[in-house]
Amino acid sequence: MMEYLKRSVNGDAGEYLAAHRFTRVLGWPYRMLDVDLGVDGEIEILDANGTSTSDIIKVQVKTFESISSEESKGIYVTDKHIKYWKRFCLPIIMVCVDLSKGKVYWKAVTATECYQSGGASQVVSIDLQADELTPGCAARLKELVSPADSKNIESVLDSMRRLCGSIRNQNDECVDDEQLIRVQNLVDKFESEARKFDELAHHFPWRCGVLTRREVELMRFVVTQVDNKVGVSYNNTVEGM
């Protein structure tokens, strides 16, 4: 005879309850994953109008038939799971389900947090007051995802293109003080935008392709050339006075 073990019953019930509560409380899609490698599901974040922000939070569910404490619950996990979650490229939250009360709690797993328990396992501590899933959690969950600037890499590129065009059109002959300062200001602004691009490209490499990176290299080359020519021309002008 086939048997549905109580451990499986509780685990499945916890995952279904977590999916129901996140969808019901926040109104966000919750997807249960068929293949479990340390992640049970994922939440897709929506804005106030119900439109997807294209941000995903991964979820690991731990279910308990009953939690006796009113204050906190420690969830013990293996070291390999903590290492796996810390290296994940998307935010991970640990979700704690109390079946007896029908309540769901959550805690973000962060790369810098220490989860040592003093034993072989590591522990994620859940505050049963502060960490309960409520409508007010939406703002905290949104803070976990990629910064909004990571989606605006195209606006950074457009700014770099405009600045590069302005720098390219500068007169690099017979440069006076005013011209030198103008070019230096433009170059400083370009370099500031270029640093933003570098940061975004480093952390979110999938947002920019090979052709974009080549375009940025070419813009940098043009800006450096004009900057050098303007500097040489200014020095020559000063020495010729």
Secondary structure in CASP SS format (residue, H / E / C, confidence):
PFRMAT SS
TARGET T0000
AUTHOR 0000-0000-0000
METHOD secondary structure of the structure
MODEL  1
M C 1.00
M C 1.00
E C 1.00
Y C 1.00
L C 1.00
K H 1.00
R H 1.00
S H 1.00
V H 1.00
N H 1.00
G H 1.00
D H 1.00
A H 1.00
G H 1.00
E H 1.00
Y H 1.00
L H 1.00
A H 1.00
A H 1.00
H H 1.00
R H 1.00
F H 1.00
T H 1.00
R H 1.00
V H 1.00
L H 1.00
G C 1.00
W C 1.00
P C 1.00
Y E 1.00
R E 1.00
M E 1.00
L C 1.00
D C 1.00
V C 1.00
D C 1.00
L C 1.00
G C 1.00
V C 1.00
D C 1.00
G E 1.00
E E 1.00
I E 1.00
E E 1.00
I E 1.00
L E 1.00
D C 1.00
A C 1.00
N C 1.00
G C 1.00
T C 1.00
S E 1.00
T E 1.00
S E 1.00
D E 1.00
I E 1.00
I E 1.00
K E 1.00
V E 1.00
Q E 1.00
V E 1.00
K E 1.00
T E 1.00
F E 1.00
E C 1.00
S C 1.00
I C 1.00
S C 1.00
S C 1.00
E C 1.00
E C 1.00
S E 1.00
K E 1.00
G E 1.00
I E 1.00
Y E 1.00
V E 1.00
T C 1.00
D H 1.00
K H 1.00
H H 1.00
I H 1.00
K H 1.00
Y H 1.00
W H 1.00
K H 1.00
R C 1.00
F C 1.00
C C 1.00
L C 1.00
P C 1.00
I E 1.00
I E 1.00
M E 1.00
V E 1.00
C E 1.00
V E 1.00
D E 1.00
L C 1.00
S C 1.00
K C 1.00
G C 1.00
K E 1.00
V E 1.00
Y E 1.00
W E 1.00
K E 1.00
A E 1.00
V E 1.00
T C 1.00
A C 1.00
T C 1.00
E C 1.00
C C 1.00
Y C 1.00
Q E 1.00
S C 1.00
G C 1.00
G C 1.00
A C 1.00
S C 1.00
Q E 1.00
V E 1.00
V E 1.00
S E 1.00
I E 1.00
D E 1.00
L C 1.00
Q C 1.00
A C 1.00
D C 1.00
E E 1.00
L C 1.00
T C 1.00
P C 1.00
G C 1.00
C H 1.00
A H 1.00
A H 1.00
R H 1.00
L H 1.00
K H 1.00
E C 1.00
L C 1.00
V C 1.00
S C 1.00
P C 1.00
A H 1.00
D H 1.00
S H 1.00
K H 1.00
N C 1.00
I H 1.00
E H 1.00
S H 1.00
V H 1.00
L H 1.00
D H 1.00
S H 1.00
M H 1.00
R H 1.00
R H 1.00
L H 1.00
C H 1.00
G H 1.00
S H 1.00
I H 1.00
R H 1.00
N C 1.00
Q C 1.00
N C 1.00
D C 1.00
E C 1.00
C C 1.00
V C 1.00
D C 1.00
D H 1.00
E H 1.00
Q H 1.00
L H 1.00
I H 1.00
R H 1.00
V H 1.00
Q H 1.00
N H 1.00
L H 1.00
V H 1.00
D H 1.00
K H 1.00
F H 1.00
E H 1.00
S H 1.00
E H 1.00
A H 1.00
R H 1.00
K H 1.00
F H 1.00
D H 1.00
E H 1.00
L H 1.00
A H 1.00
H H 1.00
H H 1.00
F C 1.00
P H 1.00
W H 1.00
R H 1.00
C C 1.00
G C 1.00
V H 1.00
L H 1.00
T H 1.00
R H 1.00
R H 1.00
E H 1.00
V H 1.00
E H 1.00
L H 1.00
M H 1.00
R H 1.00
F H 1.00
V H 1.00
V H 1.00
T H 1.00
Q H 1.00
V H 1.00
D H 1.00
N H 1.00
K H 1.00
V H 1.00
G H 1.00
V H 1.00
S H 1.00
Y H 1.00
N H 1.00
N H 1.00
T H 1.00
V H 1.00
E H 1.00
G C 1.00
M C 1.00
END
